[in-house]
Amino acid sequence: MAKHEQPLDTDADVVPTGEELMAATSTAPQHGFFIRLYTGTGAFNVVGKRNLWYGISGAIMAIAIISIVVRGFTFGIDFEGGTKVSLPAQGSHGQVTTEQVETVFSKTIGEAPESVVTVGTGDSATVQIRSEALTNDQTEDLRTALFDAFQPKGADGQPSKQSISDSAVSETWGGQITKKALIALVVFLAIVTVYITLRYERYMAAAAMASLVFDLVVTAGVYSIVGFEVTPATVIGLLTILGFSIYDTVIVFDKVEENTHGFEHTTRRTFAEQANLAINQTFMRSINTSVISVLPILALIVVAVWLLGVGTLQDLALVQLVGVIVGTYSSIFFATPLLVTLRERTELVRNHTRKVMNRRKGVSSKAAAGEETGSPEAVAVTASAPAAIAPDKPAPGAKPIRPTGRPSGKRTPRQ
């Protein structure tokens, strides 16, 4: 090699993303969806399309906030206070309907109840009446009227007034429960904020907390839209799924931190490409974790609703089901793209991205010159050109495609 010639930089094998990657690999051998998903090849350009995900996330959050402001929440008796009366849905005269119960309540109390619902199915089904706080005399008169009208059966199969249960919560106690629930939520968020700030740098902490707020607002919005009753069990489940959400986000951020360690000293990939690769590498782990978490929640819903008719289990399972789905979405499509957006505002990442792009343009120019002139130096540059100009090279991280046949080992006889 002549003295004036510079050795080729082996770090020039860069991998484009977005439109460049799609154009470069349009003629390359394409792997199936599940193969790319399983191997984590980086073929899913989540970060490159972050504006799309920002739009979707913003629309979801806007709908949730509008519903919270306009519709509000259906708070349980523990928060608002009141009286709840429950009786078996199977009486001596047949099935007890909610319309019949409303009629008996109105005749006895003189006003309509707030709600009458049937919980559970079969012999375990119960009819639950919720109303404003009743006096002890009103509650006793209501129990007597319900027993005379429906003759509900007790555990021994015989009509029993004891099968009709009641519970009352004062408005003062409901206010105390609400205050304690809010305090628990604020303390949880504060502890998580301190941990994330100490564990990661400030941009990761900001992105993780924004994702946590997104999960909280969207889950609350779903409860507002559907009209699920908010109970203390709902608050407990909400704290549980927020912990799951931050766990899933931390997994992705750990991989981002690993991929971007010392990124400024290499021109192989930009910070955004390294973060996108981290999402792909943890994609299957997030999906598997979510599926495994959802299965027992679905089983809990089946047991709570169709078998036991336990309202507390139902409330706990519903908020967990909604939260797991929302948390998985936010950790993949919101938290990491937001982290990239925040980091790209720093001078370090901007300079590094510019350096990578300039290197790619330089290599592409040399490769084009080699095709025209056929010079040895340019041909050498072409041989080491990035994947963007090698249409037969698979997507980054994919397994190499081996030749279908092997050389026979026989030499061609000389002429």
N, C-alpha and C positions, 0 to 999 in steps of 0.2 A: 504494500500500500504506500502511495506517495505521501511525503511528509505533510503536504497541504491538505490532504484528505482527512476528514473527521470520521471517526467510527460512528456507526448508526446507533441511535438511542433505542435500546430494546424496550424502553418504557413507552414508546410511541404507539403501542398496540392498544389504542383507546376504543371505547365502545360508545357509539352514539345512542341517543334516546329520542323519543317522540317521533316527529315526522321523519327525521333522518334515519332512525332505526327501522321504521316501517318501509321506507323507500329502499334501504340497503338490503333488507332481508325479504323483499317481495319475491325474488327469484330463488331464495334459499330453501332448502328442505324444511317444511313446516312440521312442528311437533304437535300432537294432539293437545287439547285443552287440559285434560287431567294429567298428562305427562308433564307439561309445563308447570302445572299447579303443584304436583308432587315433588318435582326436582328443584323448584325454586330458582329457575333460570334467570329471573329478572325480566321475563318477557311481558309481564303485566305492568304497563306504564301508569302507575297510580299517581306518582308525584308529578309526572309530566302533564297530567290532565287535572291538576289540582283545582283549577278554576271551575271545572265542571262539578267537582265534589263540593267545592265551596258553595256553589249555587244550589245544589241539592240539599246540603246541610242547612243553608240559610233558609230555604223554603220550608223545610221540616220544622226548624226552630220557630219561624214566624207563625206557622199554623198552630204550634203548641202554645205560644205566648198569646195569640188572639183568643184561643179557646179558654185559656186560664183567665183572661181578663173578662171575656164575655159570658162564658158559661159557669166559670168557677168550679168548685169541687163539691162532691157529695160526701160530707163529713159524717163519720159514724157517731153513734151515741156517746162514745167516750170523749169526743171533742166538743160536741154541741150540747150535750146533756139531753135528757128525756127519759122515756120509759120504753122498754122492749118486752113484749110478751110473745112466748113461743108455745105452740101446741102441736101434737102429732097431726099429720095431714090425713091419717086414716082414722075415721071415727066409727062408732057403732052403726051409723046410718049410711056409711059409704065414704067416698072421698070428699075431703073438705076443700072447697075452692076459695080462692082469694076474694071473689065477689061476695060469697056468703059471709065471710069473716068481716069484710068492710061494712056490710049491712048490720051485723050484730054490734059492731063497735059503734057505729053512728047512732043506733037506737039507744045504746047504753050510756055513752058519754055525751052525746048531743052534738058531736062534730066528727068530721072525717079524719081518719088516721093519716099520718105523713106517708106511710108506705106499708104495703102488705105483699110479701113475696113468699114463694115456696122454695125451700132449699132441700136438695137431695132428691132421690127417687125411691120408689118402692115403699117398703114398710118403714124405712129410716127417714122418710121425707118429713119435714116440719114446715109449718106455716109461721112466719115471723111477722109480728106487728110492731111498727115503730111509730111513736107519737110524741107529742110534747109531754113534759113531766106531768104525771098524774099523781093525785093524792093517794094515800093508802086505801081510803074508802073506795075511790074510783077504780083502783086496780083490783080490789077484791070483788066489786060488783061486776067488772069486766070478766074476771075469771069465772064467776058463777054463771054469767050469761053464756059464755063460750061453752062451758061444760053442759049446761042444759040444752044448748042448741045442737051440739055435735057429739056428745058423749065420747070424748077421745079415750083411747085405750092406754093403759099403763104397761109396765114391763111384763106383768102377768097375763096380759091379754084381756083384762077386764076394765070396764070404764072406771077412770080414776081422775079426780080433780087435781091430784098431785102431778099428773103428767103435764099440766099447764104451768109453765115457769114464767117468772117475770124478773126483770132487773131494772134499776133506776140509777141514773147518774145526774147529779145536780149541775147546773151551768157553771158554778164556781169550780167544781172538780174538773169539768171539761176544759175550762180555761187553764187550769194548772197543767193538765196533760198536754195541751197544745204548747204551752211555754216550755215544758221539759223536752218535748220532741224537737222544737226549734233549737234549743240549747245543745242537744245531742248532735244535731246536724251541723251546727256551727263549729263545735269542738272537733268533730270528725274532719271537717274541711281544713281546719287550722292545723291539726296534726299531720294530715297528708301534705299540706303545703310546706311545712317545715321539713318533713322527710325528703320530699322531692327536691327541695332547694339545696339541702345538704348533700344529697346523693348525686345530683346531676348539676350541670351548669344552668344559668338562669333562663336560657331560651327553652331548654327542655322542661323546666319547671313551669314556665308560662304556658307552653303548649299542653302539658299534662293537665294543668288546672283548668284551662279553657275547655278541654275535652270533658273534664269532670262536670263542669257547669252545663255543657251541652247535654250530657247524659241525664243530669238532674232535671233540666227544663223539659226535655223531650219526654221522659218518663212521666213527669207530672202532667204534661200536656195530653198524653195518651189516656191517663186516668180521667182528665177533664172531658175529653172528647167522648169516650166510651161511657162515662158515668159510673165507673167503679167506685165503691164506697171506700173512703179513706179512714183507716182504723190504726190503732197502735201497731198492729201487725204489719201494716203497710209501711210505716216508718222504719220498723226493724228490717223488713225486706229491702227497703231503699238503701239503707246503710250497707247492707250486705252486697247489693249489686254495685254500689259505688266502689266498694273494695275490690270487687271482681274487675271492674272497668280499669281501675288504676293498675291492677296486676297485669292485665293484658297490655296496657300501654307501656308499662315498664319493660315487659319482655321485648317489645319492638324497639324501644329506645336503647336497651342493652345491645342489641344487634347493630343499631345505627352507630352507637358509640364505638363498637368494635370495628366496624367498616370504615369509619371516618377518622380513626386514630392516625395522626400524622398525615392526613390527606394533603396538606399543603406542600409536602415534599415530593409528590408524585403528580404526573399529568395523565395518569391512566383514565380516571373518571372524575367528574365533578362531584361536589358535595351532594347535589340533588340526585345524581345517578347512584351514588353509594347508599343514600337513604332509601331510594326506590328498590335497590337490590336487597336491603335489609327487610323491607316489607315483604318481598317475594320469598325470602328465606324463612320468614316466620309465618307465612300465610297458612300453611297446613297446620302448624301448631295452634294458631288462633282458632281455626275452624274446628279442629279436633277438640280443643278445650271447651268451646262453646257447645258443640253437639253433646259432649259428655255431661256438661252442666245442664242442658235443656232436658235430657231424658229423665232424670229423677224429678225435675220440676213438673214435667207432664204427668208422671206417675202420681205425684202429690196432688195435682189438680184432679185427676181421675178419682183418687181415693177420697179427696175432700168433697167433691161435688156429687159424684154419682153413688158413692158407697156410704160415706159417713155423714155427709151433709154438715161438716164442720166449717163454719164461716171463717174462723181464724186461719185455718190452713189454706182456705181458698184465697184470702187476702194476701197471705204471705207468698203463695205460689204465683199469683198473678203479677205482682210487682217484680218478682225475681225473673219471670219469663220475659216480661217487657224489658227489664234492665239488662239482661244478658244479651239480647239481640241488639239493643241500642249501644251497649258498651263495646261489643265486637265491631260494630260498624265504625264507631268513633275512633277506636284505636288504630284502625287501618286507613280509613278514608278521611279522617279529620286531624288527628293529633300529629302524625308524622308529616303530612303536607304542610300543616301550619308551622311546624318546627323548621322545615326547609325555607318557607317564606320569611320567617324571622331571621334565620341565619344568613340568607342571601342579602339582607340589608347591611351586613357587616362588611368592612373593607377587606378583611382576610378572604372571605368566600368570594366576593366579587372579583378580586384580583386573581384568585386561583381559577375561577371559571373562565376569565378572560385568557389566562395562560393556556388552559386546556384547549379552548376554541382556536387560539392562534396556532398551537401545535398541530391541531387537526387540519387546519387550512394549509399549513406549510407542507405537511406530508402529502395531502391530496394534490397540491400543485406539483410536487416533485414526481409523484406517481404519474400524473398526466403527461409531464414532460418526458418521462421514460417511455411511455407508449408511443410518443411521436418521434423521438430521436433514436431510441434503442441503445443509448449509451450504457456502459456497464454500471456506472454510478447510479443512474436513474433506475435501471432495472433492479439494482439492489434495494433502492428505496421502495420500489413497487412490491418487492417480495416482503418487506416489513411493513407495508401499509396497513392502516387500521381496518377493522371489520366493515367499516362503512363503504369501502371500495372493493370488498371481496364478497361478491354476491353468493358464492358457494359456501361461505362460512356460516355455521349455525348461530343461533342467538346466544348471547353471553351466558355462560354457565351450563349450557346444554352439553350432553355427552357427545364426544366426537363420533362422526359417522365413518365407520371403517369400510374399506373397500369390500365389495361383494365377492371378489375372487382373489386368489393368491397367485403369485408368479409360479410357473411350473418348475423353475430351476434349470430348465434346459437352455443352453446357449445356442444362439443362431449361428449356423456355420458360416464361416467367412467365405466371401466370394473369391 
